Amino acid sequence: MSTFENAALDQAREQSLAQTTMLENLIPQTVSYNTAGHLLILGAEDQIRLAAAQLDGMASRTLLATEAVSSQDEAHLERVMAAAEATESLPAFYSRELTIKGFLGQFQVFIREPEGISQIELAPGAVRRPHYDLILDLGQQPAISLELLPPGYFHVGDDADKLADALAQLPELVGQFDKPRYVKINSDICAHHSSGVDGCTRCLNVCPADAIESVEGMIQIDPYQCHGAGSCASACPTGAISYDQPTPSVLRDYLKRLLTRYLELSDQRPVVLLHDQTAGEAALKAMQQLPGQVLPVALEEVAVAGIDSWFAALAWGARQVLVLTTEMTPPTLLALVEKEQALAQSLLSAVGTEADRIALIRSDDLAQLAAQVAQSGQWPALPVAAFPNDLAKRDTLFNALDHINGACAASTEALALAGVPYGQIQVDTDKCTLCMSCTSLCPTGALLDGGDSPALKFQEQPCVQCGLCERACPEKAITLSSRVLLDRDARQAVTVLKEEEPFECITCGKPFATKAVIEKMTTALAGHSAFAGDALQRLKMCEDCRVKDMFTDILNDPEKQLRV
């Protein structure tokens, strides 16, 4: 490619980025941390004394020795002795067993004293406070085992640079600090739990900050612990958990406008490069030159844009979507993104296009970015789709997938893929009684009743394989079958899984149940005393006729009137 062509592409990129802005909520929902500067310092006894001596401006300092002295060097010990004299009035404790809960301004610390049996809470006894505001952890291993540590907790170990940074930050962390509520939950479409039945759990094991849990059947996200990784929103199959800054529709609107503008300015298809605003941003800035065909899109974290946004970008004009990960990407988040990428590449291969149109790239491999871009430049251009950016999550994915499929292989294959939140259900028609327990629990409307006639219907596209229907079925007649059906018409069609002739009331003739249900009830209750004699026939009556028959029976029997 000539120098002139490269310059033109660079200009197209810069103009596209400059002329396209991501719409932001000017009044975002936030949470507030309040701290007064009460600090707990834990770790080796010598190290905590040295650190405490440099933090005499804190509201209070408590020392907790969890390890033995780290060095016997004479000069080091002399510095420790001087620090010990300066901090001798501070409350000090020793314990190798401790538990820490909370976040900035709200840390609870429990220790077990030597030879102690029960745990004691440290802050109330040490500083007459219900909690600590800040924690400086100098231990070799962090006392909190999370990939993303809570705000206000600094684990520095023996890293001198991290210690210097923490010593500079801690005195500044006094007052009120606000941060966004990164995600929101729409419980109406959540497939986790309904009517005592457990369903989808995809979000529960993907949070690197352990900020998400199930409480009495409801998914709850602790906004104080949440770091905005976005993995829960990416994992959620229904869109019940969605990112709020930006919202899914805002992000897709930005991608669509950015791609549209680039295509207006250039005769080449761009590569969208998704990266986080911290380590990813720094890695890109360290590059001498970013290829002109690459459109970088900064996100709070790379998982904020999920598989639906990846496919939408391809459908709206990108020739490739690259997701940049770094050494700072939490392992849990990385595993989720890799799993989603594997699914995306399986789908792309199945519809007859290059699997690497969606790929991951590590910051260590950015030197090969130009070669990757040059390779994707040889691929045939996909036609640009026109579907809107404000569709629901699954509708966005399937619109983009169907568009690419239609432009390539036009496949009608059903891809059997284990564990994906797409697929069908199979019903044992011999067992099913059309009780409709499944339809009442289905959070997405994939299962439907027959309206005026006894029937169970199903539409595959909305099915998230949550398992609520399978677990709720009293007859164990339902089986899940995960897959991705590429035949759009078949996937969107409403099919009848089972239907029966209705049972008509023996009194008025109104249909009110199925024959199978009535036969099962009459057989099961034939020997029950409450249905002795003609009373069993009431099971064959509609609700109105059953009540009338009961009152008629009472009116014609004086003894029953007395019992009433």
VENBELBEL-V961286 format. One record per pair of residues at least 12 apart in sequence whose C-alpha atoms are under 8 Angstrom apart, sorted by the first residue. I is the first residue (numbers start at 1). J is the second residue. D is the distance in whole Angstrom. If there is no record, write none. Layout:
# VENBELBEL-V961286
i,j,d
I,J,D
I,J,D
This chain:
# VENBELBEL-V961286
i,j,d
6,291,8
6,292,6
7,292,8
8,266,8
8,292,8
9,266,7
9,292,5
9,293,6
10,291,7
10,292,4
10,293,7
11,292,8
12,262,6
12,265,5
12,266,6
12,292,8
13,262,7
13,292,6
13,293,7
13,294,7
13,295,6
16,258,6
16,259,8
16,261,6
16,262,5
16,265,8
17,258,7
17,295,8
20,254,7
20,257,7
20,258,6
20,261,8
21,254,7
22,250,7
22,251,7
22,254,5
23,246,8
23,250,6
23,254,8
24,245,7
24,246,7
24,250,8
25,245,7
25,246,8
28,180,7
28,181,8
28,245,8
29,180,6
29,181,6
30,178,6
30,179,5
30,180,4
30,181,5
31,178,6
31,179,6
31,180,6
31,181,6
31,223,7
31,224,7
32,176,6
32,177,5
32,178,4
32,179,7
33,104,6
33,105,6
33,176,6
33,177,5
33,178,6
33,224,8
34,104,8
34,105,5
34,174,8
34,175,6
34,176,5
34,177,7
35,104,7
35,105,5
35,133,5
35,173,7
35,174,5
35,175,5
35,176,7
36,59,7
36,105,8
36,133,7
36,174,5
36,175,6
37,58,5
37,59,5
37,60,7
37,133,6
37,134,7
37,170,8
37,171,7
37,173,7
37,174,5
38,58,6
38,59,5
38,60,5
38,61,6
38,132,5
38,133,5
38,134,6
39,58,7
39,59,8
39,60,6
39,61,5
39,62,6
39,132,6
39,133,6
39,134,5
39,135,6
39,136,7
40,61,6
40,62,5
40,63,6
40,64,7
40,132,7
40,134,6
40,135,5
40,136,6
41,61,7
41,62,6
41,63,5
41,64,6
41,135,6
41,136,5
41,137,6
41,138,7
42,63,6
42,64,5
42,65,6
42,66,6
42,135,8
42,136,6
42,137,5
42,138,6
42,139,7
43,64,7
43,65,5
43,66,5
43,67,6
43,137,6
43,138,5
43,139,4
43,140,8
44,65,6
44,66,6
44,67,4
44,68,5
44,69,5
44,70,6
44,138,7
44,139,6
45,64,8
45,65,5
45,66,7
45,67,7
45,68,6
45,69,5
45,70,8
46,69,5
46,70,7
46,77,8
46,80,6
47,69,8
47,70,7
47,80,8
47,138,7
48,63,7
48,64,8
48,65,7
48,138,7
49,63,8
49,80,7
49,83,6
49,84,6
49,87,7
50,79,7
50,80,6
50,83,5
50,84,8
51,167,8
52,83,8
52,87,7
53,83,6
53,84,8
53,86,6
53,87,6
54,167,8
55,167,7
55,171,7
57,171,7
58,171,6
60,127,7
61,90,7
61,91,8
62,90,6
62,91,5
62,92,6
62,126,7
62,127,8
63,90,7
63,91,6
63,92,5
63,93,6
64,92,6
64,93,5
64,94,6
64,95,7
65,92,8
65,93,6
65,94,5
65,95,6
65,96,8
66,94,6
66,95,5
66,96,5
66,97,8
66,139,7
67,96,7
67,139,7
91,126,6
91,127,8
94,113,7
94,114,8
95,111,6
95,112,6
95,113,5
95,114,6
96,112,8
97,111,6
97,112,6
97,113,8
98,110,5
98,111,4
98,112,6
98,143,8
99,111,7
99,143,7
99,144,8
100,143,7
100,144,7
102,150,7
102,225,8
103,133,8
103,150,5
103,151,6
103,152,6
103,153,7
103,224,7
103,225,7
104,133,6
104,134,6
104,150,7
104,151,5
104,152,4
104,153,7
105,131,7
105,132,6
105,133,4
105,134,7
105,152,7
106,131,6
106,132,6
106,133,6
107,131,5
107,132,5
107,133,6
107,134,7
107,135,8
108,121,7
108,122,8
108,123,7
108,130,8
108,131,5
108,132,7
109,121,6
109,122,6
109,123,7
109,131,8
109,132,8
110,122,6
133,152,7
134,152,5
134,153,6
134,170,8
135,152,6
135,153,5
135,154,6
136,153,6
136,154,5
136,155,6
136,156,8
136,166,8
137,153,7
137,154,6
137,155,5
137,156,6
137,157,7
138,155,6
138,156,6
138,157,5
138,158,7
139,155,8
139,156,8
139,157,5
139,158,8
140,157,5
140,158,7
141,157,7
142,155,6
142,157,8
146,208,7
146,209,6
146,210,7
147,208,5
147,209,6
147,330,6
147,331,7
147,332,8
148,208,6
148,209,5
148,227,7
148,330,7
149,209,6
150,209,7
150,225,6
151,225,7
154,166,7
180,245,8
181,223,6
181,226,8
181,244,7
182,223,8
182,226,7
182,227,8
182,228,5
182,243,6
182,244,5
182,245,6
183,228,7
183,230,8
183,233,8
183,241,7
183,242,6
183,243,4
183,244,5
183,245,8
184,241,6
184,242,6
184,243,6
184,244,6
185,240,5
185,241,5
185,242,7
186,240,5
186,241,6
187,218,8
187,219,8
187,240,6
188,240,8
188,443,8
189,238,7
189,239,8
189,240,6
189,443,5
189,444,7
190,238,7
190,239,8
190,240,5
190,241,8
190,443,7
191,238,7
191,442,8
191,443,6
191,466,6
191,468,8
192,217,7
192,218,7
192,219,7
192,466,7
193,217,5
193,218,7
193,468,7
194,217,7
194,441,6
194,468,8
195,441,8
196,217,8
197,468,6
197,471,7
197,472,6
198,217,8
198,467,8
198,468,6
198,471,8
199,466,5
199,467,5
199,468,5
199,471,8
200,465,8
200,466,4
200,467,7
200,468,8
202,232,8
202,235,6
202,236,6
203,231,8
203,232,5
203,233,8
203,235,6
203,236,6
204,232,8
206,231,6
206,232,6
206,235,8
206,332,6
206,333,7
206,336,7
207,229,8
207,231,6
207,232,6
207,332,7
207,333,7
208,229,8
208,330,6
208,331,8
208,332,6
208,333,7
209,225,7
209,226,6
209,227,7
210,225,8
210,226,8
211,223,7
211,225,5
211,226,5
228,300,7
228,301,7
229,300,7
229,301,5
229,302,8
229,303,6
229,304,7
229,333,7
230,243,7
230,301,7
230,302,8
230,303,5
230,304,5
231,303,5
231,304,7
231,333,6
231,336,7
233,304,7
234,303,6
234,304,7
234,305,7
234,306,5
234,307,8
235,336,8
237,394,8
237,421,6
237,464,6
238,393,7
238,394,7
238,444,7
238,464,7
239,392,7
239,393,6
239,394,8
243,304,7
248,305,8
248,393,8
249,389,6
249,390,5
249,391,7
251,305,8
252,309,6
252,312,8
252,313,8
252,389,6
252,390,8
253,389,5
253,390,8
255,313,7
256,313,7
256,316,6
256,389,7
259,313,8
259,316,7
259,317,6
259,318,7
260,316,8
260,317,7
263,317,8
268,293,7
269,293,7
269,317,6
269,318,6
269,319,6
269,377,8
269,381,7
270,293,5
270,294,6
270,295,7
270,317,7
270,318,5
270,319,6
270,320,7
271,293,6
271,294,5
271,295,6
271,318,6
271,319,6
271,320,5
271,321,6
271,322,7
271,373,7
272,294,6
272,295,5
272,296,6
272,297,7
272,313,8
272,318,6
272,320,6
272,321,5
272,322,6
273,294,7
273,295,6
273,296,5
273,297,6
273,321,6
273,322,5
273,323,6
273,324,7
274,296,6
274,297,5
274,298,6
274,299,7
274,302,6
274,305,8
274,321,8
274,322,6
274,323,5
274,324,6
275,296,7
275,297,6
275,298,5
275,299,6
275,301,7
275,302,5
275,323,6
275,324,5
275,325,7
276,298,5
276,299,5
276,300,5
276,301,5
276,302,5
276,324,8
277,298,5
277,299,6
277,300,6
277,301,7
279,326,7
279,328,7
280,324,7
280,325,7
280,326,6
280,363,7
281,298,7
283,363,6
287,366,8
290,370,8
291,370,6
291,373,8
293,373,8
294,373,8
302,323,7
302,324,7
302,325,7
303,333,7
303,337,7
306,340,8
307,340,6
307,341,8
307,344,7
307,397,7
308,393,6
308,394,7
308,396,6
308,397,4
309,396,8
309,397,7
310,358,7
311,397,6
311,400,6
311,401,7
312,396,7
312,397,7
312,400,5
314,357,8
314,382,8
314,400,8
315,382,7
315,383,7
315,384,6
315,385,5
315,400,5
315,401,8
315,403,7
315,404,7
316,384,5
316,385,5
316,386,7
317,382,7
317,383,7
317,384,5
317,385,8
319,357,7
319,376,7
319,377,8
319,379,8
319,381,7
319,382,7
320,356,7
320,357,4
320,358,6
320,359,8
320,376,7
321,357,6
321,358,5
321,359,6
322,357,8
322,358,6
322,359,5
322,360,6
322,361,7
323,358,8
323,359,6
323,360,5
323,361,6
324,360,6
324,361,5
324,362,6
324,363,7
325,360,7
325,361,6
325,362,5
325,363,6
326,362,6
326,363,5
326,364,8
327,363,8
338,360,8
341,358,7
341,359,7
341,360,7
344,358,7
345,357,8
345,358,7
345,359,8
350,411,7
350,413,8
351,404,7
351,405,5
351,408,6
351,409,5
351,410,7
351,411,6
351,486,8
352,405,7
352,408,6
352,409,5
353,408,7
353,409,8
354,379,8
357,376,8
382,404,7
382,407,7
383,407,7
385,400,8
385,403,7
387,399,7
394,462,8
402,486,7
402,488,7
405,486,8
411,486,6
411,487,7
412,485,7
412,486,5
412,487,4
412,488,8
413,485,6
413,486,5
413,487,7
414,483,7
414,484,6
414,485,4
414,486,6
414,487,8
415,483,5
415,484,5
415,485,6
415,486,8
416,482,7
416,483,4
416,484,7
417,482,6
417,483,5
417,484,7
418,482,6
418,483,7
419,482,6
420,465,8
420,482,6
420,483,7
421,463,8
421,464,5
421,465,5
421,466,7
421,482,7
422,460,8
422,461,7
422,462,8
422,463,6
422,464,5
422,465,6
422,482,6
422,483,6
422,484,6
423,460,6
423,461,8
423,463,6
423,464,7
423,465,6
423,480,8
423,481,6
423,482,4
423,483,4
423,484,6
423,485,7
424,460,6
424,463,7
424,465,8
424,480,6
424,481,5
424,482,6
424,483,7
425,478,7
425,479,6
425,480,5
425,481,6
426,478,6
426,479,5
426,480,6
426,481,7
426,497,8
427,477,5
427,478,5
427,479,6
427,497,7
427,498,8
428,477,5
428,478,7
429,477,7
429,497,8
429,498,6
431,475,6
431,476,8
431,477,6
432,475,6
432,477,6
432,498,8
433,475,8
433,514,8
433,516,6
433,517,6
434,454,7
434,455,7
434,456,7
434,498,8
434,499,8
434,514,7
434,517,8
435,517,8
436,449,7
436,456,7
437,469,7
437,472,7
437,473,6
438,468,7
438,469,4
438,470,8
438,472,6
438,473,6
439,469,7
441,468,7
441,469,7
442,468,7
442,469,7
444,462,6
444,463,7
444,464,8
445,462,7
445,463,8
446,458,6
446,459,5
446,460,6
446,461,7
446,462,5
446,463,5
447,459,7
453,499,8
453,500,8
453,501,8
453,502,7
454,499,6
454,500,6
454,501,7
454,502,6
454,513,7
454,514,6
455,496,7
455,497,8
455,498,6
455,499,4
455,500,6
456,496,6
456,497,6
456,498,5
456,499,6
457,494,6
457,495,5
457,496,4
457,497,5
457,498,7
458,494,5
458,495,5
458,496,6
458,497,7
459,491,7
459,492,6
459,493,6
459,494,5
459,495,6
460,491,5
460,492,6
460,493,8
460,494,8
461,491,5
461,492,6
465,480,7
465,481,8
465,482,7
467,480,7
500,514,6
500,515,8
501,514,6
501,515,7
502,514,5
502,515,6
503,515,5
503,518,8
504,540,8
504,541,8
505,540,6
505,541,5
505,542,5
506,540,6
506,541,6
507,541,6
507,545,7
508,545,7
510,542,7
511,542,8
512,542,6
518,539,7
518,540,7
521,539,7
522,536,7
522,539,7
